[in-house]
């Protein structure tokens, strides 16, 4: 039985958990941990980001792309607080991340010491759990517990704050194999399953709404079988993209504020909406009182707190989606809803793609990216118009291929997430789609990609405005463009080159195609600055607070 320092215990516990990559930024209080990391650099690769927020987003992107727990590190004070936005992003989207910070020594706590912040207290509302370790004997059990909490049930971030004296102190260390995390089945009630099956049997107009919980549970195969058995159309949330093959004939697109008319109108006309692993976000349901007015609601979710929180349900099953769908598949006889499927097919024909094909626009660029990657890339996004265009116009055939900040809507998420995704799945082409407003928030992480020659592709849809906010100002604020115009002298090509990447500006679709091929062939990061029009909009749209069946496109405004 060996005696190890707290810092060495941190490293050994990470190795126990199968961690091969961590993202972070060193500082005074965490120096002991970084010194131990130096001794194990052949076992755990540390990625030095340009900012701690980038480290948190990279750990998040790694987790979303792989399904494993992402790990980030930071020092005390501002280092720790710089992680907060990334931790909140992971929390809102149920992403398993363990954030390790170090704090001042125990005898310095509570004395306003240099770079002292109660980070465990700060992140309490945005983590599944937060710990501060003040005794070295508690360190290994705490780290092990943090990983288990992060990936058990509904996943999420956990923070472990370690005082500096604990990182230096020694204690006996006993290696342990990680506990196997069991799928949550004890909450699945046979009576609830039977009730759901009975409701499906009598339904003639069922619709299946897929959320991020299906991705998390790895339930895509079970979902596909379930959809065929129910004989229903399928829509998804932003977080559910790829859980059901976006190229499948039953798929009608995203639902919600910028969902397709087919999905929004179809769900509104259905008599039964089966919601799997989604939380009824306001951007999905619109006016809650008017959501699916003719339908009974079945809600399948791992988190009991989500049931009846935003939308009242007629039936619910609580537990792991993969287990529940397998159970339903084994008991549900095949249904036939041919007339309903034909109606949805006709609805789709009546509401074709709302975007023109003859100009350099965000949707056209996304479609070209899909074509050139054959739909096999991992797409990360920032937040805004480009995010919605990426959700609408790239066909996601597999889970964990669209990584986007859904719940928190974090501008600046994408570059860090792309770096994390590329480390997690190096065989994949990874492309971040950003607007110019988002890109400038964390474009310093291009320097991280350059330092390690990480071949991510950054596409900036540059309209020189904060596009989504401007769209609202156009439609709802009388064209009063308060602080949304970005007509300044920032040159993203020069910025990219200054940060060690290749920078290319394009003004035509053919130029973009050439730039994209250059990027796909490159061995390091490439930034493509795409000039699009400032008034391009995301269609369709549901006005804030309106029912989703009131969705409108540009053509509707002209009528």
C-alpha positions in Angstrom: 0.0 0.0 0.0 1.7 3.1 -1.2 1.7 6.6 0.2 1.0 9.3 -2.4 0.6 13.0 -2.4 -2.9 14.5 -3.0 -1.7 15.6 -6.5 -0.6 12.1 -7.4 -3.9 10.7 -6.1 -5.8 13.1 -8.5 -3.8 11.6 -11.4 -4.2 8.0 -10.3 -8.0 8.5 -9.9 -8.2 10.0 -13.4 -6.4 7.0 -14.7 -8.7 4.7 -12.8 -11.7 6.3 -14.6 -10.1 5.8 -18.0 -9.4 9.5 -18.6 -6.9 10.1 -21.4 -7.4 13.8 -22.1 -8.0 16.8 -19.8 -8.4 20.4 -20.7 -7.2 23.2 -18.5 -5.1 26.2 -17.5 -2.6 26.2 -14.6 -2.1 28.6 -11.8 -0.7 29.0 -8.3 -3.0 26.8 -6.2 -3.2 24.0 -8.7 0.6 23.9 -9.4 1.1 20.7 -7.4 -1.5 18.9 -9.6 0.2 20.2 -12.7 3.5 19.0 -11.4 2.1 15.5 -11.0 0.5 15.7 -14.4 4.0 16.4 -15.8 5.2 13.1 -14.5 2.3 11.3 -16.2 2.1 13.2 -19.5 2.6 9.9 -21.5 -0.6 8.6 -19.9 -2.9 11.7 -19.7 -2.7 14.3 -22.4 -3.3 17.8 -21.1 -4.6 20.4 -23.6 -3.7 23.9 -22.6 -6.5 26.1 -23.7 -6.4 29.9 -24.2 -9.0 30.6 -21.5 -10.6 28.5 -18.8 -14.0 28.9 -20.4 -12.5 27.2 -23.5 -11.4 24.3 -21.3 -14.9 23.8 -19.9 -16.4 23.9 -23.4 -13.7 21.5 -24.7 -14.5 19.0 -21.8 -18.2 19.4 -22.7 -17.6 18.8 -26.4 -15.4 15.8 -25.6 -18.2 14.3 -23.5 -21.0 15.0 -26.0 -19.0 13.5 -28.8 -18.0 10.3 -26.9 -20.5 9.7 -24.2 -17.6 9.6 -21.7 -17.0 12.1 -18.8 -15.1 15.2 -19.9 -12.6 16.6 -17.5 -11.3 20.2 -17.1 -9.0 21.9 -14.6 -8.4 25.4 -13.3 -6.7 27.2 -10.5 -8.5 29.2 -7.8 -10.3 32.5 -8.0 -10.7 33.8 -11.5 -9.5 30.5 -13.0 -12.3 28.7 -11.3 -14.9 31.4 -12.0 -14.0 31.4 -15.7 -15.2 27.8 -15.8 -18.7 28.8 -14.6 -20.3 29.5 -17.9 -19.0 26.2 -19.3 -20.3 24.3 -16.3 -23.7 25.9 -16.6 -23.8 25.0 -20.3 -23.1 21.4 -19.5 -25.7 21.4 -16.7 -28.5 22.8 -18.8 -27.9 20.1 -21.5 -27.2 17.2 -19.1 -23.6 16.6 -20.1 -21.3 14.6 -17.8 -18.3 16.8 -16.9 -16.0 16.7 -13.9 -14.3 20.1 -13.2 -11.3 20.0 -10.9 -10.2 23.2 -9.2 -7.7 24.0 -6.5 -8.2 26.5 -3.7 -6.1 28.3 -1.1 -4.9 26.3 1.9 -7.5 25.3 4.6 -6.0 27.9 7.1 -6.5 30.6 4.4 -10.1 29.9 3.6 -12.6 32.6 4.5 -9.9 35.3 4.9 -10.3 36.9 1.5 -6.9 35.4 0.5 -5.3 36.1 -2.8 -7.4 34.4 -5.6 -9.8 32.9 -3.0 -13.3 32.2 -4.2 -15.9 29.7 -2.7 -16.3 28.0 -6.1 -18.1 25.1 -4.6 -20.7 27.5 -3.4 -20.8 29.5 -6.6 -21.6 26.5 -8.8 -24.0 24.8 -6.4 -27.1 25.7 -8.6 -25.5 24.6 -11.8 -24.0 21.3 -10.9 -25.3 17.9 -9.9 -23.0 18.2 -6.9 -20.0 20.3 -5.8 -17.3 19.3 -3.3 -14.5 21.0 -1.4 -11.9 18.6 -0.2 -10.1 19.7 3.0 -8.5 16.4 4.1 -6.3 14.3 1.9 -7.9 11.1 3.1 -11.2 12.3 1.5 -9.7 13.0 -1.9 -9.8 9.7 -3.7 -13.3 8.8 -2.5 -14.6 12.2 -3.5 -13.1 12.1 -7.0 -14.6 8.6 -7.5 -17.9 9.8 -6.3 -17.8 12.8 -8.6 -17.4 10.6 -11.7 -20.2 8.3 -10.6 -22.6 11.2 -10.0 -21.7 12.8 -13.3 -22.7 9.8 -15.3 -25.5 8.3 -13.2 -29.1 8.8 -14.1 -29.5 12.1 -15.8 -25.9 13.1 -16.4 -24.4 16.5 -15.5 -21.4 18.4 -14.3 -19.7 17.9 -10.9 -17.1 20.2 -9.4 -14.3 19.0 -7.0 -12.4 21.9 -5.3 -9.2 20.8 -3.5 -7.3 23.0 -1.1 -3.6 23.5 -1.9 -2.4 21.8 1.3 -4.4 18.7 0.4 -2.6 18.5 -3.0 0.7 18.4 -1.1 -0.3 16.2 1.9 0.3 12.4 1.7 -1.9 9.4 2.5 -2.2 5.8 1.7 -3.7 5.2 -1.7 -5.5 2.0 -2.6 -6.4 1.6 -6.3 -10.0 0.7 -7.1 -11.9 -0.2 -10.3 -14.7 2.2 -11.1 -18.1 1.2 -10.1 -20.3 0.0 -13.0 -23.1 2.5 -13.5 -26.3 0.6 -13.9 -29.1 1.9 -16.1 -32.1 3.3 -14.2 -34.8 0.7 -14.2 -36.1 0.6 -10.7 -38.5 3.5 -11.4 -40.1 1.8 -14.5 -43.6 0.7 -13.4 -45.3 -2.2 -15.2 -48.7 -0.4 -14.8 -47.3 2.7 -16.5 -45.9 0.7 -19.4 -49.3 -1.1 -19.9 -51.1 2.2 -19.9 -48.8 3.7 -22.5 -49.3 0.6 -24.8 -53.1 0.9 -24.4 -53.0 4.6 -25.4 -50.8 3.8 -28.5 -53.3 1.1 -29.6 -56.2 3.5 -29.7 -54.4 6.4 -31.2 -54.9 7.1 -34.9 -52.7 10.2 -35.2 -49.6 9.6 -33.1 -46.5 11.7 -33.2 -43.1 10.9 -31.6 -41.0 13.8 -30.3 -37.4 12.9 -29.6 -35.1 14.7 -27.2 -31.5 14.6 -26.0 -32.2 11.8 -23.5 -32.4 9.3 -26.4 -28.9 10.4 -27.4 -27.6 10.1 -23.8 -29.1 6.6 -23.3 -27.8 5.3 -26.6 -31.3 4.3 -27.6 -31.3 4.9 -31.3 -31.8 1.3 -32.4 -34.6 0.8 -29.9 -36.2 4.1 -31.1 -36.1 3.1 -34.7 -37.9 -0.2 -33.9 -40.4 1.7 -31.7 -41.2 4.2 -34.5 -41.9 1.4 -36.9 -44.1 -0.4 -34.4 -46.2 2.7 -33.7 -46.2 3.7 -37.4 -45.8 7.3 -36.6 -43.9 10.4 -37.9 -40.9 11.7 -35.9 -39.7 15.2 -35.0 -36.9 16.2 -32.6 -35.6 18.9 -30.5 -32.2 20.6 -31.1 -30.7 18.3 -28.5 -32.3 15.2 -30.0 -30.7 15.6 -33.4 -29.3 12.4 -34.8 -31.1 10.1 -32.3 -33.4 9.3 -35.2 -31.9 9.3 -38.7 -32.7 12.7 -40.3 -32.8 11.0 -43.7 -35.6 8.6 -42.7 -38.9 9.1 -44.6 -40.7 9.3 -41.3 -38.6 12.2 -40.1 -40.3 15.6 -40.4 -37.6 17.9 -38.9 -37.1 19.9 -35.8 -40.1 21.2 -33.7 -40.5 24.6 -32.0 -39.6 28.2 -32.6 -37.6 27.4 -35.7 -39.0 24.0 -36.4 -40.4 22.9 -39.7 -44.0 23.7 -40.5 -44.6 20.0 -41.0 -43.5 19.2 -37.4 -45.2 22.1 -35.8 -48.5 21.7 -37.6 -48.4 17.9 -37.5 -47.9 17.8 -33.7 -50.7 20.3 -33.3 -53.1 18.0 -35.3 -52.1 14.8 -33.6 -54.1 12.9 -31.0 -51.1 11.4 -29.1 -47.7 12.9 -28.7 -45.1 10.5 -27.3 -42.2 12.6 -25.9 -39.0 10.7 -25.2 -36.1 12.2 -23.3 -37.1 15.9 -23.7 -38.0 18.5 -21.2 -40.7 20.6 -23.0 -38.5 23.7 -23.3 -40.3 26.9 -24.0 -38.5 27.1 -27.4 -40.0 23.7 -28.3 -43.6 24.1 -27.1 -44.2 27.8 -27.6 -47.4 28.8 -25.7 -47.8 25.9 -23.2 -51.5 26.3 -23.0 -51.9 25.8 -26.7 -49.4 23.0 -27.2 -50.8 20.0 -29.1 -54.4 20.9 -28.1 -56.0 17.8 -29.5 -53.5 15.3 -28.1 -52.9 13.3 -25.1 -49.2 13.5 -23.9 -47.0 10.5 -23.0 -43.7 11.6 -21.4 -40.8 9.1 -21.1 -37.9 10.6 -19.1 -35.2 9.6 -16.6 -35.9 12.6 -14.4 -39.1 12.5 -12.4 -38.8 16.2 -11.8 -39.5 16.9 -15.5 -42.9 15.1 -15.5 -45.8 17.6 -15.5 -43.3 20.5 -14.9 -44.1 22.4 -18.1 -46.8 20.3 -19.8 -49.4 18.1 -18.1 -49.2 14.5 -19.2 -51.8 11.7 -19.5 -49.2 9.1 -18.8 -45.5 8.9 -18.0 -42.7 6.3 -17.6 -39.7 7.3 -15.5 -36.4 5.6 -16.3 -33.7 5.0 -18.8 -35.0 5.5 -22.4 -33.2 2.5 -23.9 -34.6 0.1 -21.3 -38.1 1.6 -21.6 -38.2 1.5 -25.4 -36.9 -2.1 -25.3 -39.7 -3.0 -22.9 -42.4 -1.3 -25.1 -41.0 -2.9 -28.2 -41.4 -6.4 -26.6 -45.0 -5.8 -25.6 -46.4 -3.5 -28.3 -48.0 -5.1 -31.4 -47.4 -3.4 -34.7 -49.8 -0.6 -35.4 -51.0 0.8 -38.7 -51.7 4.5 -39.3 -51.5 4.7 -43.1 -54.0 7.6 -43.4 -52.1 9.7 -40.8 -48.7 9.0 -42.4 -50.2 10.0 -45.8 -51.5 13.2 -44.3 -48.1 14.1 -42.9 -46.5 13.3 -46.2 -48.9 15.7 -48.0 -48.3 18.3 -45.3 -44.5 18.1 -46.0 -45.1 18.6 -49.7 -47.2 21.7 -49.1 -44.4 23.2 -47.0 -41.1 22.9 -48.9 -37.7 24.2 -47.9 -38.2 28.0 -47.3 -34.7 29.0 -48.4 -33.6 30.1 -51.9 -30.8 28.2 -53.5 -29.4 30.9 -55.8 -27.3 33.0 -53.3 -24.5 32.6 -50.8 -26.6 32.2 -47.6 -26.2 30.3 -44.4 -28.6 27.5 -45.4 -26.8 27.0 -48.8 -23.4 26.9 -47.1 -24.7 24.3 -44.6 -26.1 22.1 -47.4 -22.8 22.3 -49.2 -20.9 21.3 -46.1 -23.3 18.3 -45.8 -22.7 17.4 -49.4 -18.9 17.6 -49.2 -18.7 15.7 -45.9 -21.3 13.1 -47.1 -23.1 13.7 -43.8 -20.3 12.1 -41.8 -18.9 15.1 -39.9 -19.4 16.2 -36.3 -20.9 19.6 -36.4 -20.5 22.0 -33.4 -22.2 25.4 -33.3 -22.3 28.6 -31.4 -25.7 30.2 -30.8 -27.9 32.2 -33.1 -29.1 32.1 -36.7 -26.2 29.9 -37.8 -27.1 27.4 -35.1 -30.6 27.1 -36.4 -29.5 26.9 -40.0 -27.0 24.1 -39.0 -29.9 22.3 -37.2 -32.2 22.6 -40.2 -30.0 22.0 -43.2 -27.4 19.3 -42.2 -28.9 15.8 -42.1 -27.8 14.2 -38.9 -27.9 10.4 -39.4 -26.3 9.4 -36.1 -26.3 10.6 -32.5 -23.5 12.7 -31.1 -22.9 14.5 -34.4 -24.5 17.8 -33.6 -23.0 19.4 -30.5 -24.7 22.7 -29.6 -25.6 24.7 -26.5 -29.3 24.2 -26.3 -30.5 25.1 -22.8 -28.1 27.9 -21.9 -27.6 29.2 -25.4 -23.9 30.0 -24.8 -22.3 32.2 -27.4 -18.6 31.2 -27.8 -19.3 27.5 -27.1 -18.3 26.2 -30.5 -14.5 26.4 -30.9 -13.7 24.8 -27.5 -16.4 22.1 -28.1 -14.9 21.4 -31.6 -11.4 20.9 -30.1 -12.8 18.6 -27.4 -14.8 16.6 -30.0 -11.8 16.2 -32.2 -9.7 14.8 -29.3 -12.6 12.5 -28.4 -13.2 11.3 -31.9 -10.0 12.0 -33.9 -11.2 9.9 -36.9 -14.1 12.4 -37.5 -14.1 15.6 -39.5 -15.1 18.3 -37.0 -16.6 21.6 -38.2 -17.7 24.5 -36.0 -20.4 26.8 -37.4 -20.4 30.3 -35.9 -21.7 33.7 -36.6 -19.3 36.6 -36.4 -20.7 37.8 -33.1 -20.2 34.4 -31.5 -16.8 33.8 -33.1 -15.2 36.9 -31.6 -16.2 35.8 -28.1 -13.9 32.8 -27.9 -11.9 33.0 -31.2 -8.7 32.9 -29.0 -9.2 29.1 -28.9 -8.1 29.0 -32.5 -4.6 29.5 -31.0 -5.2 26.3 -29.0 -6.0 24.4 -32.1 -2.9 25.9 -33.8 -0.7 25.0 -30.9 -1.6 21.3 -31.1 -2.3 21.3 -34.8 -5.8 20.1 -34.3 -7.5 20.1 -37.7 -10.8 21.6 -36.9 -12.6 23.6 -39.5 -14.2 27.0 -38.4 -16.9 28.4 -40.7 -17.9 31.9 -39.8 -21.2 33.0 -41.3 -20.3 36.7 -41.3 -23.2 39.1 -41.7 -21.6 41.9 -39.7 -24.5 41.9 -37.3 -25.8 40.0 -34.3 -28.1 38.1 -36.6 -30.7 36.5 -34.4 -31.2 39.6 -32.2 -31.4 41.7 -35.4 -34.1 39.3 -36.7 -36.2 40.0 -33.6 -35.5 43.7 -33.9 -36.7 43.6 -37.5 -39.9 41.6 -36.8 -40.9 42.8 -33.4 -39.0 46.0 -32.6 -39.8 48.3 -35.6 -36.3 47.9 -37.2 -34.6 49.6 -34.2 -31.2 48.0 -34.4 -29.9 48.9 -31.0 -26.3 47.7 -30.6 -26.5 44.8 -33.0 -24.5 46.2 -36.0 -20.9 44.9 -36.1 -19.5 47.0 -39.0 -16.1 47.4 -37.5 -12.6 46.7 -38.8 -12.1 43.2 -37.4 -10.6 41.0 -40.1 -11.1 37.3 -39.3 -8.7 36.1 -41.9 -5.9 38.2 -40.4 -7.0 37.1 -36.9 -6.8 33.4 -38.0 -3.4 33.9 -39.5 -2.2 35.8 -36.4 -3.4 32.8 -34.3 -1.5 30.3 -36.4 -4.3 29.0 -38.5 -5.1 29.2 -42.2 -7.6 32.0 -43.0 -9.8 32.2 -46.2 -12.5 34.7 -47.1 -15.2 33.8 -49.5 -17.9 35.7 -51.3 -19.4 33.1 -53.7 -20.5 29.5 -53.4 -17.8 28.3 -55.7 -15.2 30.1 -53.6 -16.6 28.4 -50.5 -16.5 25.0 -52.1 -12.8 25.5 -52.9 -12.1 26.8 -49.4 -13.9 23.9 -47.8 -11.9 21.4 -49.9 -8.7 23.1 -48.7 -9.9 22.8 -45.1 -10.8 19.2 -45.5 -7.3 18.4 -46.8 -5.5 20.5 -44.1 -3.4 19.1 -41.3 -4.2 22.0 -38.9 -7.1 24.5 -38.2 -8.7 26.5 -41.0 -11.0 29.5 -40.6 -13.4 30.2 -43.5 -14.9 33.7 -43.4 -18.1 33.6 -45.4 -19.7 36.9 -46.3 -23.5 36.7 -46.2 -26.3 39.3 -46.2 -27.1 41.1 -43.0 -30.9 40.6 -43.4 -30.9 36.8 -44.1 -33.3 35.2 -41.6 -34.2 31.9 -40.1 -37.5 30.5 -41.3 -40.0 29.3 -40.3 -40.5 31.1 -37.1 -42.9 31.1 -34.2 -43.4 34.5 -32.5 -42.4 34.5 -28.8 -45.3 33.3 -26.6 -47.4 32.1 -29.6 -48.6 28.6 -30.3 -46.3 26.5 -32.5 -49.1 26.1 -35.2 -48.8 29.8 -35.9 -45.4 29.3 -37.5 -44.7 31.6 -40.4 -42.2 32.0 -43.2 -41.1 35.0 -45.3 -43.7 34.1 -47.9 -46.4 34.4 -45.3 -45.3 37.9 -44.5 -45.6 38.9 -48.2 -49.2 37.5 -48.4 
